[in-house]
Amino acid sequence: QVQLVESGGGLVQPGGSLRLSCVVSGLSINMYVMGWYRQAPGKQRELVVSSTAGGRLEYGDSVRGRFTMSRDNAKNTVYLQMDSLNPEDTAVYYCRLSSIHWGQGTQVTVSS
């Protein structure tokens, strides 16, 4: 059974940083596209960033230059480093493996 477990969310002030982690169990991530998505209240889920198996990254327009995705295939884990956070980044952040498997999400709230 494939499981994705996100962690690292929380409350942060505008301008602050957070680092999210997504640990995958049940298969090896090294052959799969991995991605981070987010969903704010009343809005559709949107792409934050995705990574091909070879490490090519595609960022959403609203986070480019502020967020960085990395993957550690040996640990079966992907990360999302989020810097210069603003209130518009408030959302539940989800990890995705390929187009099928999703994590349960972790809440990120940016507020003073």
Salt bridges, closest charged atoms under 4 A:
GLU46 OE2 - ARG38 NE 2.65
ASP61 OD1 - ARG64 NH1 2.95
ASP89 OD1 - ARG38 NH1 2.90
ASP89 OD2 - ARG66 NH1 2.78
